Amino acid sequence: MIRSIVLHILMISLGSQAVADVPISQVLSHIDIATGKSKDVATAFPIQGVVSARSILSDGMVLAYVQPPGAAGVPVLAEATEATGLIPRNEVRLTGSFSPTVLGFDALRVKKASVALIATNKSFGASEPRSAAFFKDASSLAGRYVSLTNVQFVAGKVPGNGRAQVTADGITVNLLVTATLSKREIPNGPVNVFGVPVRLDGGWGLLAARFLPVSGKQAQVLASKHTCFTCHNPDVKAIGPAYRDVAARYKDDPEAVGKLISQMERGGTGKWGAIPMPPLGAKVPIEDRKALAEWIMGYKWDAILAE
Ligand code: HEC
């Protein structure tokens, strides 16, 4: 009794830092896979992991997945003001207990002011490619990071509830994007969609984390042939800026592709720092510059989906 009181006082004095993280697999064991409902709504679980996907729901709440690298993640739900650190690739520590989402399943509702940023730009494991047919019952991969390749968006704008649809091989897959996408155009060419399978409208859908152009592989071959990768990495800053950051800066600029083509042609300095980029117009033909610029701007969806 005395021991437990002492322990209690110790925990209060040390605050939440004194509570060890609960492994995400153990937290997930409280969820009924068939219903997405939790059997334990009372316990507050302290967890740590990398954010793989994030979406603003129709009620303004943010749904994100926090996962250990390569394993299934746990859905977390936060007020928009609490969710600024819940951005894909951020490693976070947070505390929450299960409560319902507008989507019907339960998520770990983040306790106020409990989100701590541990690191940025972390990897959360490789995406496993899945066919559209797989989404008839995606329960075996719920919470994992997967990809759906070469799909086409069903034309139009995303409605305010943040749902969109893609088709592949005549099969439609429901996507959960983000309510903020309703004010924007959606990708009009074929894309690869990366994200986390979630229960959606009584079936399974994909919580989208990235849309990348299907031409990514050819573009990477071009970028490597034209020595771009000696100074650039698509995801992290090197001598030159990360392509993800370039696309984020120009995400709302209709002239972006032209500006990037011109940078490759004439070089430039001062936009990202003091190191200049050399002019490459003499070495890189215009059609390759255009393909590279369009591919780089394909990373803008990372920024748009994280808004
Ligand atoms: C020798 C190193 C080097 C090489 C090679 C290089 N870059 Fe760059 N790149 C840079 C640097 C440094 C910057 C930042 C320049 C600045 O601050 O304006 C940059 C900036 C950029 C930008 C941002 C332009 C903007 O308007 O904000 C793009 C896009 C880009 N590079 C694409 C490429 C592509 C594509 C290739 C290959 C064809 C390439 N770079 C090759 C160093 C390089």
Residues whose N, C-alpha, C, O or C-beta is under 5 A from the ligand:
A	BS01	HEC	H226 T227 C228 C231 I239 G240 P241 V246 K259 L260 Q263 M264 G268 T269 G270 K271 W272 G273 I275 P276 M277 L280 V284 L292
